[in-house]
């Protein structure tokens, strides 16, 4: 065996002994060996030192992480407090704030929020302000630019100056509490250590930025209006009306409309056929399929004593948003004066979003309404400096915004302004477009919802909701006298000369907003004969309501399912309400199951191949639920999406010829079923030779099954259970940038029961961010669930402790339990913020 002689790779410029020959070779060889041994020892020493340094670094980081944990015990001096406040934390990390006054309770809430969720709060304000690129670099400049164009920072400042004194006082007190938590921290939360920056002081306006972020999530309908405007240009008016139906039969059933009035319009085949022929001549298949529908929303219902078995009214509320770590909500109990308040807060905002004060219980769902409009601008001259208004030509205003970008030069954004609002960077139908949006009106936002904490009846609460600003929502209320009610909250514009579905020019004054619907003119439902009220993002008013609320209401299946269930229920308890929130049954997809089975059976027979036979058995096996082990549903949902794409893609290609950026996320189920019911031969896709509609359905079903099996890595249809497609990643915002940290900062992957057409709503990135059930005055029987946990710190015992029960649907008590920790907040001079 040959021996290889090589220099140590970690030693440079050491002479090899093979170079020495002749006299003195042995002496030189010995010198070389001695020198080599010494250098090896030095190298090992250096390596050991480096290893020790790395271990010391890891130890330091570990100590910093531990030191950055929230403070739950002890005594802290807080500037601004008028009297001492105690914060007791139970075994689930839920704080109970006991204060002498309302204002001190908000100071304590600010402290508690910042103590547990400071980084989340910082991201929320930065996102609305267009300041994410300062942390994350060029990849988020486009998002920052959009927020700079909207000018949310300026709106927040203008809102604050217009608020009544009591609301400004609440915001200021909350900011004082946040800043008290900032100044007493010797080590910032772990996210700040990771990104290498320190949080800025919290301003009252920052809480308003968080509210403006909710506007964006809940009420920005610009993309829908862009799509509707392009569709109108590309097709006839009949086609536009077909794409944007005013009703769906599930909602009409909930509203009590007679079934013959729910009949949908005929499919405008001739108009479609002309467009399809034109599109087919240019391109047989669109290269950019439409985006999947990103549906969201929430459920809420209230039941009167006649429905409950305990002679009391009850509320159930589960709000559906993106699932993130930490969760968007933060559970808090308050005790001050005679007020006993429990519910959900949102870090960054000083109010209880949904909860109970022992006299009333309240919850919300999104209206999915139309509260923004795109205005096509008529420019005057060729210089691009002037536009036409009802008062004549006006020069564009202009402001310059700066986006600071981590690791790169700042980006300047020049924003044009009009009398109606800012001008978007992209044109629509070759015209510049201005934005009119309730979110940009400083008079449309306030925190009057905070007064719900003292409301004592449904009537008082509904009046308060009608007068409140902020994003428009469905508000549902139950009180301790057994009353139930619903109404809208927020500002809803009155449109003159148009309905707001498509972008229009406002230059001649015939089209405009004429203020907002008066609070006393907003619709209400109080104590209906049914004994319950349901809101699941469906239309809540009949078509006879004279003003436009929305064009894009969710289809009413969830509301229909809840209504059918409540109609048949008696002696309802809190556990029954939770069981309905967790309901995974859905008849919605039966339509597509029957559609595919009908075609497969009709075309079956002796010559049916094994795969088609397996498809029939697989589809027939679906039992009507969205449970992890359910067979058939994954394919049925894939089939629904595949049929939608196969039928609508050629039509959408015609729209893309009008606007290459065209995309459509509008709820299209009603239009799709109209085509499938009529089955006009003219609308069969031309890119494949289908003998008839049954042949088309079979082909789409087979392709959907093969595509789904390949995507999910299964070889047999019987292995294609619902859990293969219902795994929802629930991740921390920093998780993508920290490979290997997922197991520490993300929630464990789990298959979630439920679906997008289930009461237990679940999608690829969203779900129920909480489940709340409560009867006012009986909070001790209330139920609460939420994903993840209270804390934003992965080393905290409260980071993920509630997650397993949320996945399993295990009921937990609403009220905080016995105290495990106690923190005393003491009044102090502003310069004294030391711990003891």
HUWO-V774055 format. One record per backbone hydrogen bond with DSSP energy under -0.5 kcal/mol. NH is the residue of the N-H (numbers start at 1). CO is the residue of the C=O. If there is no record, write none. Layout:
BEGIN
nh->(NH NH)
co->(CO CO)
END
This chain:
BEGIN
nh->(6 11 15 19 20 21 25 28 29 30 31 32 33 34 35 36 37 38 39 40 41 42 43 44 45 46 47 48 49 50 51 52 53 54 55 56 57 58 59 60 61 62 63 64 65 66 67 68 69 72 74 76 77 78 80 81 85 86 87 88 88 89 90 93 95 95 96 97 97 98 98 99 99 105 106 107 108 109 110 111 112 113 114 115 116 117 118 121 122 123 124 125 126 127 128 129 130 130 131 135 136 137 139 140 141 144 145 146 147 148 149 150 151 152 155 156 157 158 159 160 161 162 162 163 163 167 168 169 170 171 172 173 174 175 176 177 178 179 180 181 182 183 184 185 185 186 192 193 194 195 196 197 206 207 207 208 209 210 211 212 213 214 215 216 217 218 219 220 220 221 225 226 227 228 229 230 231 232 233 234 235 240 241 242 243 244 245 252 253 254 255 256 256 257 261 262 263 269 272 273 274 275 276 277 278 279 280 281 282 282 283 289 295 297 299 300 301 302 303 304 305 307 308 309 311 311 313 314 315 316 317 318 320 321 321 323 324 325 327 330 332 333 334 335 336 337 339 341 342 343 344 345 346 347 347 349 351 353 353 354 355 356 357 361 362 363 365 367 370 371 371 373 375 376 376 377 379 380 381 387 388 389 392 394 396 397 399 401 401 403 404 406 408 411 413 415 415 416 417 418 423 424 428 431 434 435 436 438 440 441 442 444 445 450 451 452 453 454 455 461 462 463 464 465 466 467 468 468 470 473 474 475 475 476 476 477 478 479 480 482 485 486 487 488 489 490 490 491 493 494 495 496 503 504 509 512 514 517 521 522 522 525 527 531 533 535 545 554 560 561 562 563 564 565 566 567 568 568 569 572 577 578 579 580 581 582 583 586 590 591 591 593 594 595 596 597 598 599 600 601 602 603 604 608 613 614 615 616 617 618 619 620 621 622 626 630 632 636 637 638 639 640 641 642 643 644 645 646 647 648 649 651 652 653 654 654 655 656 657 658 658 659 662 672 673 674 675 676 677 678 679 683 684 688 690 696 697 698 699 700 701 702 703 704 705 706 707 708 709 710 711 712 713 713 714 719 720 721 722 723 724 725 726 728 728 729 731 731 733 735 737 738 738 741 744 745 746 747 752 752 754 755 758 760 761 762 763 767 768 769 769 771 772 773 774 778 781 782 783 784 785 791 792 794 796 799 802 803 803 804 806 807 808 809 810 814 815 820 821 823 824 825 825 826 826 828 832 833 836)
co->(4 8 13 16 17 19 22 24 25 26 27 28 29 30 31 32 33 34 35 36 37 38 39 40 41 42 43 44 45 46 47 48 49 50 51 52 53 54 55 56 57 58 59 60 61 62 63 64 66 70 822 824 834 826 828 78 825 98 823 86 96 821 94 90 93 331 88 95 333 86 96 97 335 101 102 103 104 105 106 107 108 109 110 111 112 113 114 117 118 119 120 121 122 123 124 125 126 127 126 132 132 133 136 137 138 140 141 142 143 144 145 146 147 147 151 152 153 154 155 156 157 158 159 159 160 164 164 165 166 167 168 169 170 171 172 173 174 175 176 177 178 179 180 181 182 184 189 189 190 191 192 192 203 203 204 204 205 206 207 208 209 210 211 212 213 214 215 215 216 219 221 222 223 224 225 226 227 228 229 230 231 236 237 238 239 240 242 248 249 250 251 252 253 252 258 259 260 267 268 269 270 271 272 273 274 275 276 277 278 279 279 287 293 320 318 535 316 533 314 531 482 304 304 572 305 308 479 303 774 301 772 299 297 319 767 765 322 731 789 345 343 95 341 97 339 99 336 334 356 332 354 330 351 328 345 346 349 344 351 344 362 342 360 478 355 476 474 472 549 219 369 436 434 374 504 432 377 386 379 394 378 392 389 387 385 417 415 399 413 411 402 133 405 403 401 399 413 414 397 421 416 433 431 428 375 422 373 371 437 438 440 441 442 447 448 449 450 451 452 457 458 459 460 461 462 463 464 465 444 489 365 473 487 363 474 485 361 483 359 479 477 525 475 523 473 465 468 470 491 515 493 512 225 374 506 496 494 492 518 518 519 486 484 528 302 300 542 537 556 557 558 559 560 561 562 563 564 565 566 307 573 574 575 576 577 578 580 624 587 587 588 589 590 591 592 593 594 595 596 597 598 599 601 605 609 610 611 612 613 614 615 616 617 619 584 627 720 632 633 634 635 636 637 638 639 640 641 642 643 644 645 647 648 649 650 651 651 652 653 654 655 655 659 668 669 670 671 672 673 674 675 680 681 685 688 692 693 694 695 696 697 698 699 700 701 702 703 704 705 706 707 708 709 710 709 716 717 719 630 628 721 722 722 726 750 727 323 729 325 732 734 734 735 738 741 741 742 730 726 750 626 760 755 583 759 755 766 321 761 319 767 785 317 783 315 775 778 779 773 812 771 798 116 792 793 796 788 788 800 800 802 803 804 805 805 782 779 89 89 87 74 85 823 76 824 78 829 831 75)
END
